[in-house]
Amino acid sequence: MMASQMGPRPFSVEWSAGQREDVLRRVADYVLPPAPPGDGWTIGCDAAFLARLREHWLHGFDWDAAVERLNLFPQYLVEIDGLDLHYVRVPAERPDAPPLLLIHGWPSSHFEFYGVIDRLANPSRHGGDPEDAVEVIVPSLPGYGFSGKPETIIGPQEIARLINRLMVDELGHAHYFSHGGDWGAVVSSWLAIQNPDRVRGIHLGMIALPVPAQPATEKEREWAARFARVQREMGGYSHLQGSKPQSLAWLAAGNPIGQAAWIAERYHDWSDLTDRGFDEVYDLDWLLTSILIYVMNESFASAAYLYNGLARESGGSVTTLSKGETCPVPTAFTNRLSDPRVIPPPRARVERVYNLVRWKDADKGGHFPAHERADDFVADIADWMKTARN
């Protein structure tokens, strides 16, 4: 493959006064319907929280500060196979440092990693060891954020192909590492499966494995039961987005409050709130900035399509690799025990699919560890890379 003729173009976030006014008008015009009293978050986004978020959006949110925050790091667009791919790229303080991809999931974005990027690229600025420095590349998945929207629905295998093109053809890296949680874990797995000669190691926050139809051991039976229970309680969104995403797209179109409720519910339900409140983990400005990346780019629907893209690639499942592939690349997995969404299989089963070289149990942090537990996340990545880079 050859690099694109245009090459990477510098990019910065710009939200015009007209765009802002249009969104605020829709937020102001929205009438919050009545909700059953006393149910809180148990049946969806909490009504009192959504009302407070709306009030802050209308009267307290600093748009200019949000744009400035989103432009904190160098960003670029590059056209690959006719699709613009957006990414942040921050050089390491050491010229010989290895490149590390940080790949987000849903309903997240590249913004999830903003609290750790400089700490990974320039650890000595934060009291760390410069030997731990890595070049950080944070793409926005196609259909998400500031990346372009594919003309047809695509899945993680195709996304992995595009991101490998970014790393090799556009950025010139013969070898690289990748971290991902949620969709980032699936895409990182496919990067490794497709490009074992390029990917030196992957670090996952979720295991992309099929649920066994007939678990073979008692441990597997216990895991399958827990997994099924969590899917029943928290997985309705994935079934909808994997099977009939267009109806959800119609429902959300032009409805910033509806999109905010759908996204905020995931942040609430999938985060570690065992020792902190939701507002302590996500202040309203951070949460609204994350939501606006979807709203301002009209990417709510195009992001949701990815679930259907996986179902197409894997023969109907939204939770598995497609044909029993195995990953030969050295794989590290951090099992965050307080992540309500991830129920990992027993280690023996993971080892049948991945070349698992490191399994770490972490007590704290939920589905979005780079933001929830930035100190722990940076230390975990640095510890993994000490071994993986050698």
Secondary structure by P-SEA (a helix, b strand, c coil): cccccccbbbbbbbbcaaaaaaaaaaaaacccccccccccccccccaaaaaaaaaaaaccccaaaaaaaaacccccccccccbbbbbbbbbcccccbbbbbbbbccccccccccccccccccccccccccccccbbbbbcccccccbbbbcccccaaaaaaaaaaaaccccccccbbbbbccaaaaaaaaaaaaccccccbbbbcccccccccccccaaaaaaaaaaaaaaaaccaaaaaaaccaaaaaaaacccaaaaaaaaaaaaaaacccccccccccccaaaaaaaaaaaaaacccccccaaaaaaaaaacccccccccccccccbbbbbbcccccccccccaaaaaacccccbbbbbcccccccccccaaaaaaaaaaaaacccc
